[in-house]
Amino acid sequence: MCFRSLFASGRGYAFPCDGAGRVDLDGLSDTARNNYLYARAMVGKELAVPAVEAEEPKAG
């Protein structure tokens, strides 16, 4: 689940989710859970509507 910044290209938040976009809040750390809740609150203000995106493969 990706929340992209409305103002700064390449900035935003990303969280693990299932194919339907459900984030397991219990599986997140306290910091990640707070960031997720912040991101949801900032949709339309600082962040775009979230989108389910495939994870980018890691280099190496």
Beta strands, then each sheet from edge to edge (+ up, - down):
strand 1: 2-4
strand 2: 12-14
sheet 1: 1+ 2-
end
